[in-house]
Amino acid sequence: MGKPVTGARETTSGVTPAIRLRHPVEDDHPLLVAVVDEWWGGRRVRASLPRLWLQHFTGTSVVAQRDAGGTPVGFVIGFVSPDHPHLAYLHLIGVAPGHRRKGVGRTLVERWAEVVRARGASRATTIAWPGDPAGLAFLRAVGFAVDAGPGTRALYGTAAHTDWNREGDDQAVLHREL
């Protein structure tokens, strides 16, 4: 079991029963990769969560569980940039479908923001596929704004960068002040 998040407390959000927040451990990897594609409605997301995230970025990542021994119901993986310590990057956030719209995702993002802010970050960045209206709506709801600056074009009604990481990988870039 992972260490409780610094300053962790049982958290209630909306109608969700209390959830326990903790830092992930490597042993969480099989549990999370077993469900991420399902949590993303069948999209192939598993490759975005290699084991290294749960070996090297646990101190800036958070897992939500319903109880101390329970299966994770959500997670956020991110880090503070070693080259730009005022910047944090939110790599991946997931919430089990049965726990959505109950405050779990918002609780995870806010706790993650506290963790990276305590490490000196003042701004966060993330990316999202411009054809994912639910994901973009969630990120906007937790304070991220889409970068519509130079180099973007409208894709699926959202400002996005073409070929962000590789050919065919169009992404909206979002920022949030911490």
C-alpha positions as a LaTeX table, in Angstrom:
\begin{tabular}{lrrr}
\hline
Residue & $x$ (\AA) & $y$ (\AA) & $z$ (\AA) \\
\hline
Met1 & 0.00 & 0.00 & 0.00 \\
Gly2 & 1.29 & 3.49 & $-0.83$ \\
Lys3 & 2.11 & 6.24 & 1.60 \\
Pro4 & $-0.75$ & 8.57 & 2.44 \\
Val5 & $-0.50$ & 11.81 & 0.54 \\
Thr6 & 1.22 & 14.41 & 2.70 \\
Gly7 & $-1.51$ & 16.02 & 4.74 \\
Ala8 & $-3.91$ & 13.31 & 3.53 \\
Arg9 & $-7.34$ & 13.13 & 5.04 \\
Glu10 & $-10.49$ & 11.23 & 4.31 \\
Thr11 & $-12.23$ & 13.32 & 1.70 \\
Thr12 & $-15.86$ & 13.53 & 0.78 \\
Ser13 & $-16.95$ & 15.20 & $-2.41$ \\
Gly14 & $-20.53$ & 15.57 & $-3.50$ \\
Val15 & $-22.33$ & 12.28 & $-3.07$ \\
Thr16 & $-19.21$ & 10.12 & $-3.03$ \\
Pro17 & $-18.55$ & 8.25 & 0.19 \\
Ala18 & $-15.22$ & 9.06 & 1.83 \\
Ile19 & $-12.24$ & 8.14 & $-0.30$ \\
Arg20 & $-8.68$ & 7.59 & 0.80 \\
Leu21 & $-5.94$ & 9.38 & $-1.11$ \\
Arg22 & $-2.42$ & 7.98 & $-1.18$ \\
His23 & 0.68 & 7.99 & $-3.32$ \\
Pro24 & 0.84 & 5.02 & $-5.69$ \\
Val25 & 3.38 & 2.22 & $-5.46$ \\
Glu26 & 4.78 & $-0.03$ & $-8.16$ \\
Asp27 & 2.43 & $-2.83$ & $-7.08$ \\
Asp28 & $-0.48$ & $-0.66$ & $-8.28$ \\
His29 & 0.70 & $-0.99$ & $-11.86$ \\
Pro30 & $-1.07$ & $-4.29$ & $-12.72$ \\
Leu31 & $-4.29$ & $-3.05$ & $-11.12$ \\
Leu32 & $-4.30$ & 0.19 & $-13.06$ \\
Val33 & $-3.22$ & $-1.10$ & $-16.48$ \\
Ala34 & $-5.89$ & $-3.79$ & $-16.19$ \\
Val35 & $-8.62$ & $-1.13$ & $-16.12$ \\
Val36 & $-7.40$ & 1.97 & $-17.97$ \\
Asp37 & $-8.61$ & 0.95 & $-21.42$ \\
Glu38 & $-12.03$ & 0.11 & $-19.96$ \\
Trp39 & $-12.11$ & 3.42 & $-18.06$ \\
Trp40 & $-11.43$ & 5.23 & $-21.36$ \\
Gly41 & $-14.32$ & 3.50 & $-23.09$ \\
Gly42 & $-12.14$ & 1.05 & $-25.00$ \\
Arg43 & $-9.55$ & 3.57 & $-26.20$ \\
Arg44 & $-6.08$ & 2.08 & $-26.00$ \\
Val45 & $-4.57$ & 4.05 & $-23.12$ \\
Arg46 & $-2.56$ & 1.27 & $-21.46$ \\
Ala47 & 0.60 & 2.23 & $-23.36$ \\
Ser48 & 0.44 & 5.67 & $-21.68$ \\
Leu49 & 0.94 & 4.07 & $-18.27$ \\
Pro50 & 4.22 & 2.13 & $-18.36$ \\
Arg51 & 5.55 & 0.82 & $-15.05$ \\
Leu52 & 8.16 & 3.61 & $-14.85$ \\
Trp53 & 5.45 & 6.08 & $-13.81$ \\
Leu54 & 4.84 & 4.01 & $-10.68$ \\
Gln55 & 8.55 & 3.58 & $-10.03$ \\
His56 & 9.78 & 7.17 & $-10.43$ \\
Phe57 & 6.87 & 9.60 & $-10.13$ \\
Thr58 & 4.95 & 8.32 & $-7.11$ \\
Gly59 & 5.68 & 11.34 & $-4.92$ \\
Thr60 & 3.82 & 13.59 & $-7.36$ \\
Ser61 & 1.02 & 11.17 & $-8.21$ \\
Val62 & $-2.13$ & 10.24 & $-6.29$ \\
Val63 & $-4.45$ & 7.20 & $-6.11$ \\
Ala64 & $-8.01$ & 7.27 & $-4.75$ \\
Gln65 & $-9.54$ & 4.23 & $-3.01$ \\
Arg66 & $-12.81$ & 3.74 & $-1.21$ \\
Asp67 & $-11.03$ & 2.12 & 1.74 \\
Ala68 & $-7.51$ & 1.18 & 2.88 \\
Gly69 & $-7.48$ & $-2.24$ & 1.19 \\
Gly70 & $-9.74$ & $-1.44$ & $-1.72$ \\
Thr71 & $-9.22$ & $-1.36$ & $-5.44$ \\
Pro72 & $-8.32$ & 2.08 & $-6.81$ \\
Val73 & $-11.27$ & 4.09 & $-8.11$ \\
Gly74 & $-9.13$ & 6.84 & $-9.61$ \\
Phe75 & $-5.61$ & 8.11 & $-10.07$ \\
Val76 & $-3.60$ & 11.05 & $-11.30$ \\
Ile77 & $-0.04$ & 10.70 & $-12.57$ \\
Gly78 & 2.15 & 13.78 & $-12.93$ \\
Phe79 & 5.41 & 15.44 & $-12.05$ \\
Val80 & 7.24 & 18.71 & $-11.56$ \\
Ser81 & 9.58 & 19.45 & $-14.43$ \\
Pro82 & 13.23 & 19.06 & $-13.40$ \\
Asp83 & 14.25 & 21.57 & $-16.09$ \\
His84 & 11.47 & 24.08 & $-15.35$ \\
Pro85 & 10.64 & 23.64 & $-11.63$ \\
His86 & 7.83 & 26.20 & $-11.78$ \\
Leu87 & 5.97 & 23.89 & $-14.23$ \\
Ala88 & 4.09 & 20.71 & $-13.41$ \\
Tyr89 & 2.80 & 18.25 & $-15.96$ \\
Leu90 & $-0.38$ & 16.25 & $-15.45$ \\
His91 & 0.30 & 13.13 & $-17.50$ \\
Leu92 & $-2.81$ & 11.03 & $-16.94$ \\
Ile93 & $-5.96$ & 11.09 & $-14.85$ \\
Gly94 & $-8.50$ & 8.32 & $-14.67$ \\
Val95 & $-11.67$ & 7.67 & $-12.70$ \\
Ala96 & $-13.66$ & 4.45 & $-12.73$ \\
Pro97 & $-16.92$ & 4.99 & $-14.65$ \\
Gly98 & $-19.07$ & 4.23 & $-11.59$ \\
His99 & $-17.32$ & 6.98 & $-9.63$ \\
Arg100 & $-17.52$ & 9.79 & $-12.17$ \\
Arg101 & $-19.46$ & 12.99 & $-11.61$ \\
Lys102 & $-19.14$ & 12.48 & $-7.86$ \\
Gly103 & $-16.11$ & 14.66 & $-7.16$ \\
Val104 & $-13.40$ & 11.98 & $-7.33$ \\
Gly105 & $-11.64$ & 13.48 & $-10.36$ \\
Arg106 & $-11.78$ & 17.01 & $-8.97$ \\
Thr107 & $-10.50$ & 15.77 & $-5.60$ \\
Leu108 & $-7.59$ & 13.99 & $-7.31$ \\
Val109 & $-6.63$ & 17.03 & $-9.40$ \\
Glu110 & $-6.84$ & 19.39 & $-6.44$ \\
Arg111 & $-4.73$ & 17.10 & $-4.25$ \\
Trp112 & $-2.21$ & 16.71 & $-7.10$ \\
Ala113 & $-2.10$ & 20.51 & $-7.45$ \\
Glu114 & $-1.36$ & 20.81 & $-3.70$ \\
Val115 & 1.46 & 18.27 & $-3.98$ \\
Val116 & 3.18 & 19.89 & $-6.97$ \\
Arg117 & 2.63 & 23.41 & $-5.61$ \\
Ala118 & 4.41 & 22.32 & $-2.40$ \\
Arg119 & 7.34 & 21.31 & $-4.62$ \\
Gly120 & 7.53 & 24.78 & $-6.17$ \\
Ala121 & 5.32 & 24.56 & $-9.25$ \\
Ser122 & 3.09 & 27.53 & $-10.01$ \\
Arg123 & 1.65 & 26.42 & $-13.36$ \\
Ala124 & 0.43 & 23.10 & $-14.73$ \\
Thr125 & 0.18 & 21.78 & $-18.27$ \\
Thr126 & $-1.56$ & 18.77 & $-19.76$ \\
Ile127 & $-2.71$ & 17.57 & $-23.15$ \\
Ala128 & $-5.95$ & 16.01 & $-24.34$ \\
Trp129 & $-7.23$ & 14.62 & $-27.61$ \\
Pro130 & $-9.33$ & 17.41 & $-29.20$ \\
Gly131 & $-12.01$ & 14.85 & $-30.14$ \\
Asp132 & $-12.71$ & 14.00 & $-26.48$ \\
Pro133 & $-15.39$ & 16.49 & $-25.41$ \\
Ala134 & $-15.95$ & 14.83 & $-22.00$ \\
Gly135 & $-12.24$ & 14.89 & $-21.16$ \\
Leu136 & $-11.87$ & 18.50 & $-22.27$ \\
Ala137 & $-14.99$ & 19.53 & $-20.31$ \\
Phe138 & $-13.57$ & 17.89 & $-17.20$ \\
Leu139 & $-10.20$ & 19.62 & $-17.57$ \\
Arg140 & $-11.92$ & 22.98 & $-18.08$ \\
Ala141 & $-14.10$ & 22.33 & $-15.02$ \\
Val142 & $-10.99$ & 21.83 & $-12.86$ \\
Gly143 & $-9.40$ & 25.08 & $-14.06$ \\
Phe144 & $-7.43$ & 24.21 & $-17.19$ \\
Ala145 & $-7.75$ & 26.42 & $-20.27$ \\
Val146 & $-7.02$ & 25.39 & $-23.84$ \\
Asp147 & $-4.04$ & 27.12 & $-25.41$ \\
Ala148 & $-5.34$ & 28.68 & $-28.64$ \\
Gly149 & $-2.09$ & 30.46 & $-29.43$ \\
Pro150 & 0.28 & 30.24 & $-32.39$ \\
Gly151 & 0.63 & 26.84 & $-34.00$ \\
Thr152 & $-2.92$ & 25.72 & $-33.23$ \\
Arg153 & $-5.82$ & 25.02 & $-35.54$ \\
Ala154 & $-9.42$ & 24.07 & $-34.88$ \\
Leu155 & $-9.89$ & 20.30 & $-34.67$ \\
Tyr156 & $-13.24$ & 18.95 & $-33.50$ \\
Gly157 & $-14.08$ & 22.52 & $-32.47$ \\
Thr158 & $-11.04$ & 22.84 & $-30.17$ \\
Ala159 & $-7.72$ & 24.61 & $-30.70$ \\
Ala160 & $-5.13$ & 21.88 & $-31.13$ \\
His161 & $-1.60$ & 21.21 & $-32.28$ \\
Thr162 & $-1.23$ & 18.85 & $-35.23$ \\
Asp163 & 1.26 & 15.98 & $-34.87$ \\
Trp164 & 2.09 & 16.98 & $-31.27$ \\
Asn165 & 4.20 & 13.92 & $-30.34$ \\
Arg166 & 4.21 & 12.05 & $-33.63$ \\
Glu167 & 2.43 & 12.05 & $-36.97$ \\
Gly168 & $-1.32$ & 11.81 & $-36.51$ \\
Asp169 & $-1.16$ & 12.66 & $-32.79$ \\
Asp170 & $-3.23$ & 15.85 & $-32.60$ \\
Gln171 & $-3.49$ & 17.29 & $-29.10$ \\
Ala172 & $-5.06$ & 20.23 & $-27.32$ \\
Val173 & $-2.58$ & 21.76 & $-24.87$ \\
Leu174 & $-4.10$ & 23.07 & $-21.65$ \\
His175 & $-2.67$ & 25.20 & $-18.84$ \\
Arg176 & $-3.72$ & 26.06 & $-15.31$ \\
Glu177 & $-2.29$ & 28.35 & $-12.70$ \\
Leu178 & $-1.64$ & 26.63 & $-9.39$ \\
\hline
\end{tabular}
